[in-house]
C-alpha cells in the first residue's frame, strides 16, 4: 500500500491509529504540536512533561479489555514494554467479592477481562517509543497544524489534500492521501469542516459532572490494600463518586467525581488539604491515603467541560469530506466515568483500517467508516448518555427540598440496586457477562437482555434485602450533610440555590 497518511496529534488516539495503520504498509507521519517526553524515566516524564494538548494527562487512566486485546493480538512487544515500565494489569478475579473468590474457578475467557492501568504519562511514553521505532512511521514534534488544505469539488464534497501550519517558526504545508484528525477535544480542524460543508451533524450535552484527581506514592516497603476490600475503594455516595486507580512504580491516583450542581464541594475540592481530608473520611480510601501508607504527590488536577458529543461527517448518506477522518475526542466524547475514551479511539482506528481496506474510493471509505462507527460505538455512547441524564436528574433531586420519589422511580432504583448490583455480587457468570459489556467486547445491553441473565437478576431481586444481606457492600462513606460539616463546608447553600430555582 503506497498511500501516505498524516495523523494530527500524538496522543492515545493518534498513536493507536499509527499502530493500526502501520501494519498495512502505509507511510505515516504524526504531527504533534508539543515537545516529546523529556526522558525515558516514568517519574521524570510525569513530573516534567508539558503535553498541553492533552488536558487530561494527569487524570486517572485505564485501558479497558478491548484496547488490551488489540495490543495482545497485534503488538505483544508493546504490551511487554508497558509492563517493563511498571504499567499494571488488573485481572478479572480482582473484581470478585471475597465470597465469590472462595468458589472461583477460572475459565479461559477470564483472561480477556483484564484492565491495563498506570499514570497516563507512562502509557504514552511506552506507546510513543514503540510507535516511533516502527519503520514506516515518523513523529514530527513541534508542528502546529493550523488548517486543512482543502478543495471543494463540483459535487459539494470537500476533498482534504493535506495540512498547513508552523514548524520551527516557518510556514509549512504537507500533502497526503489520508488525513486523520486526532487532535482531541480542543482540536479546531474539524471546525473548518463544519464551516465548509453542509453535510455535518453534531449533538452534544453536558455529562453533568466534574473530575478531580490527586496522585499518591506508596512509602518504601508498603503494599497496596485490596481494591475491593471491605468496604471497597470505589463507590457512589450520590453527591460524589470516588475510585482508586493503581498506577505504575508504586504510584496510584484517587479520582473524585462531583455533580455540577454541588457548587460548594466542587469549588473547595481543588484545595489539596481538603481533598486529602475527604479521602480520609471514606472507609475504602483511608487505607490507601493514610500517612502510614502513602504520601500525596502534587496538586489536585481538575477536569471540567465534560461534554458528551457525537459528530457525523456523513449526513443523509452523503459525506462532507473525502480523505479526512476524525477519531477520538475530536469526533466522539463521553463521560470518562467508564474509562472508554482510549478504547473508543483505539476501536475507531481499527474501524478506519477496515473502511480503508474495503474500497479505494474516498467517498465509499467515508460512508463505510461512518456506518461502522454507528454500529460499533453508538450503543456505548447512548448507554453512557442515558446514565448521565439519570445521574444529573438524581443529583438535582437530592438537593430539592421536599422532593419525594415517585413509585416508578423507586421501583427502577430498587431493580438496579437490589437486583442487578446484588446479582453480580453473587453470580460469577453474571459478572463475567456484565464485564464483557463494560469492556466493550459485546453490546453494553446484551448481557441484561439475555432471558437467562434477566431471570437470575429477578430471582435475586425478589429474594429481598434480608436474604441478600451478605451481598450488600458496607456503606461507602458518610452522608452528604455529615461530610460537608466534617470538611467545614456550607451544606445548605446548594439546597437554597436549588430551592430558589437557580
C-alpha positions as CSV (number, residue, x, y, z in Angstrom):
1,X,0.0,0.0,0.0
2,X,1.7,3.2,-1.2
3,X,-0.8,5.7,0.4
4,X,0.5,8.4,2.6
5,X,-1.1,9.3,5.9
6,X,-0.9,12.3,8.1
7,X,-2.1,11.9,11.7
8,X,-2.7,15.2,13.6
9,X,-2.0,14.6,17.3
10,X,0.3,12.1,19.1
11,X,-2.0,11.4,22.0
12,X,-3.5,8.0,22.6
13,X,-5.8,8.3,19.6
14,X,-3.0,9.2,17.2
15,X,-0.7,6.6,18.5
16,X,-3.4,3.9,18.3
17,X,-4.1,4.9,14.7
18,X,-0.4,4.7,13.8
19,X,-0.2,1.2,15.4
20,X,-3.2,0.1,13.4
21,X,-2.4,1.6,10.0
22,X,1.4,0.9,10.2
23,X,0.6,-2.8,9.7
24,X,-0.9,-2.0,6.3
25,X,2.4,-0.7,5.0
26,X,1.3,2.9,4.5
27,X,3.8,5.7,5.1
28,X,2.7,7.6,8.2
29,X,3.6,11.0,9.6
30,X,2.3,12.1,13.0
31,X,2.3,15.8,13.6
32,X,2.4,16.9,17.2
33,X,2.5,20.4,18.5
34,X,4.0,19.6,21.9
35,X,7.6,18.5,22.7
36,X,8.3,14.8,23.1
37,X,8.7,13.2,26.5
38,X,11.7,14.7,28.3
39,X,13.1,11.4,29.5
40,X,12.7,7.6,29.5
41,X,12.1,7.6,33.2
42,X,8.4,7.4,34.1
43,X,8.7,9.6,37.2
44,X,10.6,12.3,35.3
45,X,8.0,12.3,32.5
46,X,5.2,12.5,35.0
47,X,6.8,15.5,36.8
48,X,8.1,17.4,33.8
49,X,6.3,16.7,30.5
50,X,4.4,19.6,29.2
51,X,1.9,17.9,26.9
52,X,-0.6,20.8,26.8
53,X,-2.6,19.3,24.0
54,X,-3.8,16.6,26.4
55,X,-5.8,18.3,29.2
56,X,-6.5,15.0,30.9
57,X,-2.8,14.0,31.0
58,X,-2.7,13.7,34.8
59,X,-6.2,12.4,35.4
60,X,-6.6,8.7,36.2
61,X,-6.4,6.3,33.3
62,X,-7.1,2.7,32.4
63,X,-7.1,0.7,29.2
64,X,-10.2,-1.5,29.0
65,X,-10.1,-5.1,27.7
66,X,-11.0,-4.1,24.2
67,X,-7.8,-2.0,23.9
68,X,-5.7,-4.5,25.7
69,X,-7.0,-7.2,23.4
70,X,-5.8,-5.2,20.4
71,X,-2.3,-4.9,22.0
72,X,-2.2,-8.6,22.9
73,X,-3.1,-9.7,19.4
74,X,-1.3,-7.2,17.3
75,X,1.5,-5.7,19.4
76,X,2.6,-8.1,22.1
77,X,6.0,-6.5,22.4
78,X,4.3,-3.1,23.2
79,X,2.4,-4.8,26.0
80,X,5.7,-6.2,27.2
81,X,7.3,-2.7,27.0
82,X,4.4,-1.3,29.1
83,X,4.8,-3.9,31.8
84,X,8.6,-3.3,31.9
85,X,7.9,0.4,32.6
86,X,5.8,-0.6,35.6
87,X,2.3,-0.5,34.0
88,X,-0.1,-2.8,35.8
89,X,-2.6,-5.4,34.7
90,X,-5.7,-5.8,36.8
91,X,-7.3,-9.3,36.2
92,X,-10.9,-10.3,36.3
93,X,-10.6,-12.0,39.6
94,X,-9.8,-8.7,41.3
95,X,-13.4,-7.7,40.6
96,X,-14.7,-10.6,42.7
97,X,-16.1,-10.3,46.2
98,X,-14.5,-12.3,49.0
99,X,-17.4,-14.8,48.9
100,X,-17.0,-15.2,45.1
101,X,-13.3,-15.7,45.4
102,X,-13.8,-18.7,47.7
103,X,-15.7,-20.6,44.9
104,X,-14.0,-19.0,41.9
105,X,-12.9,-21.4,39.1
106,X,-11.2,-19.6,36.2
107,X,-12.3,-20.1,32.6
108,X,-10.2,-19.3,29.6
109,X,-12.2,-16.1,28.6
110,X,-11.5,-14.6,32.0
111,X,-8.1,-13.5,30.8
112,X,-9.7,-11.2,28.3
113,X,-11.3,-9.2,31.1
114,X,-8.1,-7.6,32.2
115,X,-7.5,-3.9,32.6
116,X,-4.2,-2.0,32.0
117,X,-3.7,0.8,34.4
118,X,-1.0,3.4,35.2
119,X,-0.3,7.1,35.0
120,X,-1.2,8.3,31.5
121,X,2.2,9.8,31.1
122,X,3.7,6.3,31.4
123,X,1.2,4.8,29.0
124,X,2.0,7.5,26.4
125,X,5.8,7.2,26.9
126,X,5.8,3.4,26.2
127,X,3.4,3.7,23.2
128,X,5.3,6.6,21.7
129,X,8.7,4.9,22.0
130,X,7.2,1.8,20.3
131,X,5.5,3.8,17.5
132,X,8.4,6.0,16.6
133,X,10.6,2.8,16.2
134,X,8.2,1.4,13.5
135,X,10.0,1.6,10.1
136,X,7.1,3.4,8.3
137,X,6.2,5.9,11.0
138,X,7.7,9.3,11.7
139,X,6.7,11.7,14.5
140,X,7.3,15.4,13.9
141,X,7.1,17.2,17.2
142,X,6.7,21.0,17.4
143,X,4.5,21.1,14.3
144,X,1.4,23.3,15.0
145,X,-1.3,22.4,12.4
146,X,-3.4,25.4,11.7
147,X,-5.5,24.4,8.7
148,X,-6.6,21.7,6.5
149,X,-5.6,22.0,2.8
150,X,-9.0,21.6,1.1
151,X,-10.6,21.8,-2.3
152,X,-14.4,21.8,-2.9
153,X,-15.5,19.5,-5.7
154,X,-18.4,20.1,-8.1
155,X,-20.5,17.6,-6.1
156,X,-20.2,19.7,-3.0
157,X,-17.9,17.4,-1.1
158,X,-14.7,18.9,0.3
159,X,-11.5,17.0,-0.6
160,X,-8.9,17.2,2.1
161,X,-5.4,17.2,0.5
162,X,-3.2,17.8,3.4
163,X,-2.4,20.3,6.2
164,X,-0.6,23.6,6.7
165,X,0.9,25.0,9.8
166,X,4.1,26.2,11.6
167,X,7.2,24.2,12.2
168,X,10.3,25.8,13.7
169,X,8.7,29.3,13.1
170,X,8.4,28.5,9.4
171,X,5.2,28.0,7.4
172,X,4.9,24.5,6.1
173,X,2.4,22.6,4.0
174,X,2.3,18.8,3.8
175,X,0.1,16.7,1.5
176,X,-1.2,13.2,2.0
177,X,-3.7,10.8,0.6
178,X,-5.4,10.4,4.1
179,X,-5.6,12.9,6.9
180,X,-6.6,11.6,10.3
181,X,-7.7,14.2,12.8
182,X,-6.8,13.0,16.3
183,X,-6.2,16.5,17.8
184,X,-8.5,15.9,20.8
185,X,-11.3,17.7,22.4
186,X,-9.6,21.1,21.9
187,X,-8.8,20.4,18.3
188,X,-10.2,23.0,15.9
189,X,-9.6,21.5,12.4
190,X,-13.0,19.9,12.4
191,X,-14.5,23.4,12.8
192,X,-13.1,24.1,9.3
193,X,-15.1,21.1,8.1
194,X,-18.2,22.4,9.8
195,X,-17.7,25.8,8.1
196,X,-17.0,24.5,4.6
197,X,-19.5,21.6,4.5
198,X,-23.3,21.5,4.8
199,X,-23.2,17.7,5.4
200,X,-22.3,17.8,9.0
201,X,-24.3,16.9,12.1
202,X,-23.4,17.3,15.8
203,X,-25.2,16.6,19.1
204,X,-23.8,17.4,22.5
205,X,-24.9,17.8,26.1
206,X,-23.2,18.1,29.5
207,X,-22.3,14.9,31.4
208,X,-23.3,16.8,34.5
209,X,-20.1,16.1,36.4
210,X,-16.6,17.3,37.1
211,X,-13.5,15.2,37.9
212,X,-10.8,15.9,40.5
213,X,-7.7,13.7,40.7
214,X,-4.7,13.6,43.0
215,X,-1.7,11.2,42.8
216,X,-0.1,9.4,45.7
217,X,3.0,7.3,46.2
218,X,3.4,4.4,48.5
219,X,6.0,4.7,51.1
220,X,9.1,2.4,50.9
221,X,8.1,-1.2,51.9
222,X,4.4,-0.5,51.8
223,X,2.0,-2.5,49.7
224,X,-1.4,-1.6,48.3
225,X,-4.5,-2.6,50.3
226,X,-7.1,-4.7,48.4
227,X,-9.0,-2.6,45.8
228,X,-12.2,-4.5,46.6
229,X,-11.7,-4.5,50.3
230,X,-14.5,-4.2,52.8
231,X,-15.6,-1.5,52.1
232,X,-14.2,-1.2,48.6
233,X,-12.1,1.6,47.3
234,X,-14.7,2.7,44.8
235,X,-18.2,3.8,45.3
236,X,-21.1,6.2,44.7
237,X,-22.5,8.4,47.5
238,X,-24.9,10.2,45.2
239,X,-23.3,13.6,45.8
240,X,-19.9,12.3,44.7
241,X,-18.3,9.2,43.2
242,X,-14.9,8.0,44.0
243,X,-12.3,5.5,43.0
244,X,-8.7,4.3,43.3
245,X,-6.6,3.7,40.2
246,X,-3.5,1.6,40.8
247,X,-0.6,3.1,38.9
248,X,3.0,2.3,37.9
249,X,6.1,2.2,40.1
250,X,4.5,2.5,43.5
251,X,2.0,5.2,42.5
252,X,-1.7,5.4,42.5
253,X,-4.4,8.0,42.0
254,X,-7.7,9.0,43.6
255,X,-10.4,10.5,41.5
256,X,-13.4,12.2,43.0
257,X,-16.3,13.0,40.6
258,X,-18.7,15.7,41.7
259,X,-22.0,16.6,40.1
260,X,-22.2,20.1,38.6
261,X,-25.0,21.1,41.0
262,X,-22.7,20.6,44.0
263,X,-21.2,24.0,43.7
264,X,-19.8,24.3,47.2
265,X,-18.0,20.9,47.1
266,X,-16.6,21.3,43.6
267,X,-15.1,24.7,44.4
268,X,-13.5,23.6,47.6
269,X,-12.1,20.2,46.5
270,X,-9.3,21.8,44.5
271,X,-7.6,22.5,47.8
272,X,-5.1,19.7,48.3
273,X,-5.6,19.5,52.1
274,X,-9.4,19.4,51.8
275,X,-9.1,16.7,49.0
276,X,-6.8,14.6,51.2
277,X,-9.1,15.0,54.3
278,X,-12.0,13.9,52.2
279,X,-10.3,10.7,51.3
280,X,-9.7,10.0,55.0
281,X,-13.4,10.3,55.6
282,X,-14.0,7.4,53.2
283,X,-13.6,3.9,54.8
284,X,-12.5,2.5,51.5
285,X,-9.9,5.2,50.7
286,X,-8.4,5.8,54.1
287,X,-6.4,2.6,54.0
288,X,-4.7,3.9,50.8
289,X,-4.1,7.6,51.7
290,X,-3.3,7.4,55.4
291,X,0.1,8.8,56.4
292,X,1.5,5.4,57.4
293,X,1.0,4.0,53.9
294,X,1.4,6.8,51.3
295,X,2.2,10.4,50.6
296,X,0.3,12.8,48.2
297,X,2.1,14.0,45.1
298,X,1.5,17.4,43.7
299,X,-1.7,19.3,43.3
300,X,-5.3,18.4,42.7
301,X,-6.0,18.2,38.9
302,X,-9.5,19.3,38.0
303,X,-11.2,18.5,34.7
304,X,-14.4,20.2,33.6
305,X,-16.1,20.8,30.2
306,X,-17.2,17.1,30.2
307,X,-19.4,17.2,27.2
308,X,-20.9,14.1,25.6
309,X,-20.6,14.7,21.9
310,X,-21.3,12.8,18.7
311,X,-20.3,14.2,15.4
312,X,-21.4,12.8,12.0
313,X,-19.3,13.8,8.9
314,X,-21.8,11.9,6.8
315,X,-25.5,13.1,6.6
316,X,-28.2,11.5,4.5
317,X,-25.7,9.1,3.1
318,X,-23.5,11.9,1.7
319,X,-20.1,12.5,3.2
320,X,-18.9,16.0,4.0
321,X,-15.3,15.2,3.0
322,X,-13.1,12.8,1.2
323,X,-9.7,11.9,2.6
324,X,-10.4,13.2,6.1
325,X,-11.2,11.0,9.1
326,X,-11.7,12.2,12.6
327,X,-11.5,10.0,15.7
328,X,-11.1,10.0,19.4
329,X,-12.4,13.0,21.3
330,X,-12.3,15.1,18.1
331,X,-15.3,13.0,16.9
332,X,-16.9,11.3,19.9
333,X,-16.7,12.2,23.6
334,X,-18.3,10.5,26.5
335,X,-18.3,10.9,30.3
336,X,-14.9,9.4,31.3
337,X,-16.7,7.6,34.2
338,X,-16.3,4.3,32.5
339,X,-12.8,5.0,31.1
340,X,-13.9,4.4,27.5
341,X,-12.2,7.3,25.8
342,X,-9.0,5.5,25.0
343,X,-10.9,2.4,23.9
344,X,-13.2,4.5,21.7
345,X,-10.1,5.9,20.0
346,X,-8.5,2.5,19.5
347,X,-11.7,1.0,18.2
348,X,-12.1,3.9,15.8
349,X,-8.6,3.3,14.4
350,X,-9.5,-0.4,13.8
351,X,-12.7,0.6,12.1
352,X,-10.8,3.1,9.9
353,X,-8.4,0.4,8.8
354,X,-11.4,-1.8,7.9
355,X,-13.0,1.0,5.9
356,X,-9.8,1.8,4.0
357,X,-9.4,-1.9,3.2
358,X,-12.9,-2.3,1.8
359,X,-12.5,0.3,-1.0
360,X,-10.1,2.6,-2.7
361,X,-12.9,5.1,-3.4
362,X,-12.6,8.1,-0.9
363,X,-16.3,8.7,-0.7
364,X,-17.1,5.0,-0.2
365,X,-14.5,4.9,2.6
366,X,-16.1,7.8,4.3
367,X,-19.5,6.1,4.2
368,X,-18.2,2.8,5.4
369,X,-16.3,4.4,8.3
370,X,-19.5,6.3,9.3
371,X,-21.6,3.1,9.3
372,X,-19.0,1.1,11.3
373,X,-18.9,3.8,13.9
374,X,-22.6,3.8,14.3
375,X,-22.8,0.0,14.5
376,X,-19.8,-0.5,16.9
377,X,-19.6,2.6,19.1
378,X,-23.0,4.3,19.0
379,X,-24.6,1.8,21.5
380,X,-21.9,2.7,24.1
381,X,-22.4,6.4,23.6
382,X,-26.2,6.1,24.0
383,X,-25.8,3.8,27.1
384,X,-23.5,6.3,28.8
385,X,-25.6,9.3,27.8
386,X,-28.7,7.7,29.3
387,X,-26.9,7.1,32.5
388,X,-25.6,10.6,32.6
389,X,-29.1,12.0,32.2
390,X,-30.4,9.9,35.1
391,X,-27.5,10.9,37.3
392,X,-28.0,14.6,36.6
393,X,-31.6,14.3,37.5
394,X,-30.9,12.4,40.7
395,X,-28.2,14.9,41.8
396,X,-30.6,17.8,41.4
397,X,-33.5,16.0,43.1
398,X,-31.3,15.2,46.1
399,X,-30.8,18.9,46.7
400,X,-34.5,19.8,46.1
401,X,-36.3,20.5,49.4
402,X,-39.3,18.3,50.0
403,X,-38.7,16.1,46.9
404,X,-40.3,12.7,47.1
405,X,-39.5,9.9,44.6
406,X,-42.4,8.5,42.5
407,X,-43.2,4.8,42.8
408,X,-41.9,4.1,39.3
409,X,-38.6,5.8,40.2
410,X,-38.3,3.8,43.4
411,X,-39.0,0.6,41.5
412,X,-36.4,1.2,38.9
413,X,-33.8,2.2,41.5
414,X,-34.6,-0.9,43.5
415,X,-34.2,-3.1,40.4
416,X,-30.7,-1.9,39.8
417,X,-29.5,-1.5,43.4
418,X,-31.2,-4.5,45.0
419,X,-31.4,-6.7,41.8
420,X,-28.7,-6.1,39.3
421,X,-25.9,-5.0,41.7
422,X,-26.7,-7.8,44.2
423,X,-26.9,-10.5,41.4
424,X,-23.4,-9.7,40.0
425,X,-22.0,-9.8,43.6
426,X,-23.4,-13.3,43.9
427,X,-23.2,-15.0,40.5
428,X,-19.8,-15.0,38.8
429,X,-21.2,-15.9,35.4
430,X,-23.4,-12.8,35.6
431,X,-20.4,-10.7,36.5
432,X,-18.5,-12.2,33.5
433,X,-21.3,-11.3,31.1
434,X,-21.7,-7.8,32.6
435,X,-18.0,-7.1,32.3
436,X,-17.9,-8.1,28.6
437,X,-20.3,-5.2,28.0
438,X,-18.4,-2.9,30.3
439,X,-15.1,-3.7,28.4
440,X,-16.7,-3.1,25.0
441,X,-16.3,-6.7,24.0
442,X,-20.1,-7.0,23.5
443,X,-23.1,-4.7,23.1
444,X,-23.4,-2.9,26.5
445,X,-27.1,-4.1,27.0
446,X,-26.7,-7.6,25.7
447,X,-26.0,-9.3,29.0
448,X,-29.1,-8.0,30.7
449,X,-31.2,-8.6,27.7
450,X,-30.5,-12.3,27.9
451,X,-33.5,-14.1,29.3
452,X,-31.3,-16.4,31.3
453,X,-29.5,-13.5,32.9
454,X,-32.6,-11.4,33.4
455,X,-34.2,-14.3,35.2
456,X,-31.2,-14.6,37.5
457,X,-31.4,-10.9,38.3
458,X,-35.1,-11.0,39.0
459,X,-34.5,-14.0,41.3
460,X,-32.1,-12.1,43.5
461,X,-34.3,-9.0,43.4
462,X,-37.3,-10.9,44.6
463,X,-35.4,-12.7,47.4
464,X,-35.4,-9.4,49.3
465,X,-32.8,-7.4,51.2
466,X,-32.9,-9.7,54.2
467,X,-31.9,-12.9,52.3
468,X,-29.4,-10.9,50.2
469,X,-27.9,-9.1,53.2
470,X,-24.5,-10.7,52.9
471,X,-24.1,-9.5,49.4
472,X,-24.5,-5.8,50.1
473,X,-21.3,-3.9,50.4
474,X,-20.7,-1.8,53.5
475,X,-21.7,1.9,53.5
476,X,-19.0,3.6,51.2
477,X,-18.9,6.8,53.1
478,X,-20.7,9.4,55.2
479,X,-24.0,11.1,54.2
480,X,-23.8,14.5,52.5
481,X,-24.5,16.7,55.5
482,X,-22.1,14.8,57.7
483,X,-19.3,15.1,55.2
484,X,-19.9,18.7,54.4
485,X,-19.8,19.5,58.1
486,X,-16.6,17.5,58.6
487,X,-15.0,19.5,55.8
488,X,-16.3,22.8,57.2
489,X,-18.4,23.4,54.0
490,X,-21.8,25.0,53.8
491,X,-24.1,22.1,53.3
492,X,-27.2,24.3,53.0
493,X,-26.0,26.7,50.3
494,X,-26.7,24.5,47.3
495,X,-30.0,23.4,48.7
496,X,-31.1,27.0,49.0
497,X,-29.8,27.7,45.5
498,X,-31.9,24.9,44.0
499,X,-35.0,26.0,46.1
500,X,-34.6,29.5,44.5
501,X,-34.7,27.9,41.0
502,X,-31.0,28.5,40.3
